[in-house]
Amino acid sequence: MATVAPANAVPIPPHLDGWFWSHDNLRLHYREWPAAAENRARPALLCLPGLTRTAADFEALASHFAGSWRIIAPDLRGRGESAWPRDSLTYVPLTYLLDLGRLIEAAQIHRFIVIGSSVGGQLAMQLTTGHRAAMAGAVLNDIGPVLEADGLARLRANVGRSANWLTWVHAARDLQARNSNIYPRWTLTDWLAHAHRLCRLSSTGRIVFDYDPRIAEPLRLPGADAGVNLWAAFKSLTGLPVLSLRGALSDVFAADTQAQMAARLPDFVVATVPGVGHAPTLTEPAAIAAINQLLEHVLEKEATP
């Protein structure tokens, strides 16, 4: 069933489907929107979705930038059309980064700008470990090295929960009831589009979330908060043009954290997306305008000897 889009939405261009194999033999999927011939020398846009999200989250971005840029958006393991692992403890950043390394190799991405939403933004920062030389810029969507406790608790309470619905309208209404404070301006049409991005039609004919519910299991282990110093990962972006987007209503990414990031990193631009929480969908005019400005800055920097 096709995604229901707002009446004023820009048409979504067709995409190509790509596949690659992980180090533990999972068949993983990505979408690609190719660049026009005259733009193929530009860096690719490597788009990383949030924890429970898929490549479908970047359809709207593709409607604005496909043709002008090559856009690659993976389904992380256990999401969308990517395979589910036997071991749920592989749903951790280290494994995601290994998978992304395989993607970069398989899709022959030689230089890229990473656009990461939520958890995807954390992975964007950590990609500097093995791919810093290939990076031309970064967009961090409603994420930083510090997460607010209340927002993190809300996300953990929701991820992995069991739910199914009889129709897409039922799914949209339930998502609206649970999340109206995040997107208070949305209409039913917007919630229907959101449901299609977040869910799929199961083999039983019910609407279900489009991810393995076991992705929540590593988050609930003792010491799950320990690990990577994201401030150090963030600092590794030094020398790159970086855009930080923040939803004005976000309970996950605080304005104070964004200000600290700006103080620590040169060539760092901040933008607030009004009227939304965690996280902006990148369909908002403020988000598109800020990303476009960042991309123009990258082109200018790439052209400088």
C-alpha positions as CSV (number, residue, x, y, z in Angstrom):
1,M,0.0,0.0,0.0
2,A,1.5,3.3,-1.0
3,T,2.5,6.0,1.5
4,V,-0.1,8.6,2.1
5,A,1.5,12.0,1.7
6,P,0.2,15.5,2.5
7,A,-1.4,17.2,-0.5
8,N,1.4,19.8,-0.8
9,A,4.2,17.2,-0.5
10,V,6.9,17.1,-3.2
11,P,6.7,13.9,-5.2
12,I,9.1,11.2,-4.0
13,P,11.5,10.1,-6.8
14,P,11.9,6.4,-7.5
15,H,14.8,4.7,-5.7
16,L,17.1,1.8,-6.4
17,D,17.4,-1.1,-4.0
18,G,20.9,-2.3,-3.0
19,W,22.0,-5.2,-0.9
20,F,25.2,-6.2,1.0
21,W,26.3,-8.8,3.5
22,S,27.4,-8.1,7.0
23,H,30.4,-9.8,8.7
24,D,28.0,-12.2,10.4
25,N,26.2,-13.1,7.1
26,L,23.1,-11.0,7.3
27,R,21.7,-9.7,4.0
28,L,21.2,-6.0,4.6
29,H,19.3,-3.5,2.5
30,Y,19.7,0.1,1.4
31,R,17.9,2.6,-0.8
32,E,19.8,4.7,-3.3
33,W,18.7,7.8,-5.2
34,P,21.4,8.4,-7.8
35,A,22.8,11.8,-8.7
36,A,22.5,13.2,-12.2
37,A,25.5,12.7,-14.4
38,E,26.8,16.3,-13.8
39,N,26.7,15.9,-10.0
40,R,28.3,12.5,-9.6
41,A,31.6,14.0,-8.5
42,R,29.9,15.4,-5.4
43,P,30.1,13.6,-2.0
44,A,27.2,11.2,-1.4
45,L,24.6,11.9,1.3
46,L,24.8,8.9,3.7
47,C,21.5,9.0,5.7
48,L,21.3,7.1,8.9
49,P,17.8,6.5,10.5
50,G,16.9,6.5,14.2
51,L,16.6,3.5,16.4
52,T,13.2,2.1,15.2
53,R,13.2,3.7,11.8
54,T,14.1,2.7,8.3
55,A,15.4,4.2,5.0
56,A,11.8,5.3,4.3
57,D,12.5,8.3,6.7
58,F,14.6,9.9,4.0
59,E,12.1,9.8,1.2
60,A,11.2,13.5,1.8
61,L,14.9,14.5,1.8
62,A,15.2,12.7,-1.5
63,S,12.3,14.6,-2.9
64,H,14.3,17.8,-2.4
65,F,17.9,16.7,-3.2
66,A,17.8,13.6,-5.4
67,G,19.5,14.3,-8.7
68,S,21.6,17.0,-7.2
69,W,23.2,14.5,-4.8
70,R,23.6,10.8,-4.6
71,I,21.6,9.7,-1.5
72,I,22.2,6.4,0.3
73,A,19.9,5.3,3.1
74,P,20.3,1.9,4.8
75,D,17.9,-0.2,6.8
76,L,19.9,-1.0,9.8
77,R,19.9,-4.7,10.8
78,G,16.5,-5.8,12.1
79,R,14.7,-3.0,10.4
80,G,12.8,-2.6,7.1
81,E,14.1,-5.0,4.4
82,S,17.3,-6.0,6.3
83,A,17.6,-9.4,7.9
84,W,17.1,-10.0,11.6
85,P,20.1,-11.5,13.5
86,R,19.8,-14.5,15.7
87,D,21.6,-12.7,18.5
88,S,19.8,-9.6,19.8
89,L,23.1,-8.5,21.4
90,T,24.4,-7.5,18.0
91,Y,21.9,-4.5,18.2
92,V,24.7,-2.3,19.5
93,P,26.7,0.6,18.0
94,L,29.9,-1.4,17.3
95,T,28.0,-3.9,15.1
96,Y,26.1,-1.1,13.4
97,L,29.4,0.6,12.6
98,L,30.8,-2.6,11.2
99,D,27.7,-2.9,9.0
100,L,28.1,0.7,7.8
101,G,31.7,0.0,6.9
102,R,30.5,-2.9,4.7
103,L,27.8,-0.6,3.1
104,I,30.4,2.1,2.3
105,E,32.5,-0.6,0.6
106,A,29.7,-2.3,-1.2
107,A,28.1,0.9,-2.5
108,Q,31.5,2.3,-3.4
109,I,31.0,5.5,-1.4
110,H,34.3,7.2,-1.7
111,R,33.4,10.5,0.0
112,F,30.3,11.4,1.9
113,I,28.3,13.8,4.0
114,V,26.6,11.9,6.8
115,I,23.1,12.8,7.9
116,G,22.1,11.1,11.1
117,S,18.8,11.2,12.9
118,S,18.7,10.4,16.7
119,V,20.7,7.2,17.1
120,G,21.8,7.6,13.5
121,G,23.4,10.9,14.6
122,Q,25.3,9.1,17.3
123,L,26.6,6.6,14.7
124,A,27.5,9.6,12.5
125,M,29.8,10.9,15.2
126,Q,31.3,7.5,15.7
127,L,32.0,6.9,12.0
128,T,35.0,9.2,12.4
129,T,36.8,6.2,13.9
130,G,37.3,4.4,10.7
131,H,36.0,6.8,8.0
132,R,37.0,10.3,9.0
133,A,39.2,10.8,5.8
134,A,36.2,10.1,3.6
135,M,33.8,12.5,5.4
136,A,33.0,15.9,3.9
137,G,30.5,17.1,6.5
138,A,27.8,16.0,8.9
139,V,24.2,16.8,9.9
140,L,23.2,15.7,13.4
141,N,19.4,15.6,13.7
142,D,18.2,16.2,17.3
143,I,21.1,14.4,18.9
144,G,24.3,15.2,20.8
145,P,26.8,13.7,23.1
146,V,24.4,14.1,26.1
147,L,20.8,12.8,26.1
148,E,18.2,14.1,28.5
149,A,17.1,11.5,31.1
150,D,13.3,12.1,30.7
151,G,13.4,11.8,26.9
152,L,15.7,8.8,27.0
153,A,13.3,7.1,29.5
154,R,10.4,7.8,27.2
155,L,12.2,6.3,24.2
156,R,13.2,3.2,26.1
157,A,9.6,2.7,27.3
158,N,8.3,2.8,23.7
159,V,10.9,0.8,21.8
160,G,10.1,-2.9,21.4
161,R,6.5,-2.6,22.6
162,S,4.1,-5.0,21.0
163,A,1.3,-3.4,18.9
164,N,-0.7,-4.2,15.9
165,W,-3.7,-2.6,14.2
166,L,-6.5,-3.6,11.8
167,T,-6.1,-0.7,9.4
168,W,-3.7,2.1,8.6
169,V,-6.1,4.6,10.1
170,H,-6.2,2.7,13.3
171,A,-2.4,2.8,13.4
172,A,-2.3,6.5,12.6
173,R,-4.8,7.4,15.3
174,D,-2.9,5.4,17.9
175,L,0.4,6.9,17.0
176,Q,-1.2,10.3,17.2
177,A,-2.6,9.6,20.6
178,R,0.8,8.6,21.9
179,N,2.9,11.2,20.2
180,S,0.8,14.3,19.6
181,N,3.0,16.4,21.9
182,I,6.0,15.6,19.6
183,Y,4.2,16.8,16.4
184,P,1.3,18.9,17.7
185,R,0.6,20.5,14.3
186,W,0.1,17.3,12.3
187,T,-3.1,16.4,10.7
188,L,-4.5,12.9,10.2
189,T,-2.9,12.8,6.7
190,D,0.5,13.5,8.3
191,W,0.0,10.7,10.9
192,L,-1.0,8.3,8.1
193,A,2.3,9.1,6.3
194,H,4.1,8.6,9.5
195,A,2.5,5.2,10.1
196,H,3.5,4.1,6.6
197,R,7.1,5.1,7.3
198,L,7.2,3.4,10.7
199,C,5.0,0.2,10.1
200,R,4.4,-2.5,7.6
201,L,1.6,-4.9,6.6
202,S,2.3,-8.3,8.2
203,S,1.6,-11.7,6.8
204,T,-1.5,-11.9,9.0
205,G,-3.0,-8.8,7.4
206,R,-2.4,-6.6,10.5
207,I,-0.3,-3.4,10.6
208,V,2.8,-3.9,12.8
209,F,6.0,-2.0,13.5
210,D,8.7,-2.5,10.8
211,Y,11.5,-3.6,13.1
212,D,12.6,-6.5,15.3
213,P,11.2,-5.8,18.8
214,R,14.4,-7.4,20.2
215,I,16.4,-4.2,19.4
216,A,15.2,-3.1,22.8
217,E,17.0,-5.9,24.7
218,P,20.6,-4.4,24.8
219,L,19.1,-1.2,26.1
220,R,17.7,-3.0,29.1
221,L,20.9,-4.7,30.2
222,P,22.8,-3.5,33.3
223,G,25.4,-0.9,32.3
224,A,23.7,-0.1,29.0
225,D,24.5,3.6,29.6
226,A,28.2,2.9,29.8
227,G,30.5,2.8,26.9
228,V,31.6,5.3,24.2
229,N,32.5,8.8,25.1
230,L,30.4,10.7,22.6
231,W,32.1,14.0,23.4
232,A,35.3,12.5,22.1
233,A,33.5,11.2,19.0
234,F,32.0,14.6,18.5
235,K,35.4,16.3,18.8
236,S,36.6,14.1,15.9
237,L,34.3,16.0,13.6
238,T,36.7,19.0,13.9
239,G,37.6,20.4,10.5
240,L,34.3,19.4,8.9
241,P,31.2,21.6,8.3
242,V,28.7,20.4,10.8
243,L,25.0,21.3,11.2
244,S,23.1,20.6,14.4
245,L,19.3,20.5,14.0
246,R,17.2,20.6,17.2
247,G,13.4,20.2,17.5
248,A,12.2,23.2,19.5
249,L,10.0,20.8,21.6
250,S,12.7,18.1,22.0
251,D,12.8,16.2,25.3
252,V,15.9,14.3,24.2
253,F,18.4,17.0,23.0
254,A,18.6,20.1,25.2
255,A,19.4,23.6,23.9
256,D,22.2,23.8,26.5
257,T,23.9,20.7,25.0
258,Q,23.6,22.2,21.6
259,A,25.2,25.4,22.9
260,Q,28.1,23.4,24.4
261,M,28.6,21.6,21.1
262,A,28.8,25.0,19.3
263,A,31.4,26.2,21.8
264,R,33.6,23.2,21.3
265,L,33.6,22.8,17.5
266,P,34.6,25.3,14.8
267,D,32.5,25.5,11.6
268,F,29.5,24.4,13.6
269,V,26.0,25.7,12.7
270,V,22.9,25.3,14.8
271,A,19.3,25.5,13.6
272,T,16.0,25.1,15.5
273,V,13.0,23.4,13.9
274,P,9.9,25.1,15.3
275,G,6.8,23.2,16.5
276,V,8.3,19.6,16.6
277,G,10.0,17.4,19.3
278,H,12.3,14.5,18.9
279,A,13.0,14.3,16.1
280,P,12.4,16.6,13.1
281,T,11.4,14.5,10.1
282,L,13.5,16.6,7.7
283,T,10.3,17.5,5.8
284,E,10.1,20.9,7.7
285,P,11.1,24.0,5.7
286,A,13.5,25.1,8.4
287,A,15.3,21.7,8.3
288,I,15.5,21.7,4.5
289,A,16.8,25.2,4.4
290,A,19.5,24.5,7.0
291,I,20.6,21.3,5.2
292,N,20.7,23.1,1.9
293,Q,22.9,25.8,3.4
294,L,25.2,23.1,4.8
295,L,25.5,21.4,1.5
296,E,26.4,24.6,-0.3
297,H,29.1,25.2,2.3
298,V,30.5,21.8,1.7
299,L,30.7,22.4,-2.0
300,E,32.5,25.7,-1.4
301,K,34.9,24.0,0.9
302,E,35.5,21.1,-1.5
303,A,36.2,23.5,-4.3
304,T,38.9,25.4,-2.3
305,P,42.4,24.2,-3.1
